[in-house]
Amino acid sequence: MGESGARITSIRYKGLDDLVKFVSMTPQPFLNHIERGGRHLYFFVLPFSGGLVVTYVGLDRRIEGEYITINRMTGRFSPSAKPTFDAQSLDLPILEVEATDLLDAMDD
């Protein structure tokens, strides 16, 4: 449990594509990134039923770029250095996290 007493549930996806699909359907789509022990954790925190759900994936290498751009027509995505502002695309910002107490919930 976090300091606030909220229950924290974690969901680890098999791959980045599953996390991106999930986050792209949320009202405020973005990804958080933090490096932990040489692994790169990409995660999204969602308030749910009096607690928090942390969805995440661990990767061996960092995603190059500050955004992940998803083509809404094909579902394909790729890293991008800047937002595309393309009507057929959704740009997910990648926010760099310096520290978080949610790392214990991510048992990667």
N, C-alpha and C positions, 0 to 999 in steps of 0.2 A: 504494500500500500504506500501511496505517496504521503507527503506531510499533511495534506489536506484531509486525509482519511478516505479519499475517493478510491473505489475499487478500480484496478487497472488490469485489463485483459489484453493479451498480445496475440496477434495473428501473424505468423511468418509465412509469406508466400514463397512458392518454389522458384519464381523468377521475376525479374523486373517487369515483364509484360503484364503479369497478373496485378501487380501493385499499381502500375500505370492505368490499367483498365478500371480498377476500383476508384482510384483518386480522380480520374477524369469524370466520374459520374457524381462527384460531391459538389455541393453548392460553391465552395471556395477551393478549387483545385490547386494544390501546390505540394511539393515534396520537401522534406527536411533532410539534410545530409550531415553526418558526423563520421569521422574516422575513429575507429576503436580497435586497437591491437593490430593494425595493418589491414583491417577489413573496413569496407565502406558501407555504412548502414544508411539506407534511404527509408524514411518512414513518414507516416501521416497519423495525426492524433485526432480522434473523433469522440466528442462527448456522447455518451450513450447510457441511458437509464441510471443516472446518478453516479456514473463512473466514467472511465475513459477506455477506449479501444485504440490500441496502438497497432497499426498495420505496417509491416516492414519487410524488407528484403536485405540480405547481406551480400555484397559483391567483393570480389578480389581486387577489382580496380575501380578507380573513380570514373564517373561519367564525365566526359569532356564537354563542357558547355555549361551555361547558366540556366538553360531551359531544356525541357523535353517537349518537342513539338509532335502532336498527334494529328494525323490526317483523319478527319471525321468520316470521310467516305470509305477509306480502305482499312482504317484501324491501325495502320502502321505508324510507328513513331521513331524519332531519331533525336539525338542531342543537337542543340543549337546554341550558338553564342549569344543570340539576341532573339527577341520575340518576332514572329513572322507577320502578325496582324492580318493573316490570310483568313477569309471567311470560312474556308473549308477546314481550317486547322484550329486546334486548341493548344495554347502554349502553357505548360506547367512550369512555373518558376521553381528553381532548386534553391532553397534557403540554407545557408551555411550555419550550422549550430556550433557554438563554442563549447557549451556544457549543458547537460540535462540530467535530471534525476530519473528519467524514464529508461535509462540504459539497463537497469536491473530487470525491467519487464521484457527486454529483448534478449533472450537467452541464447543468442547466436553464438 
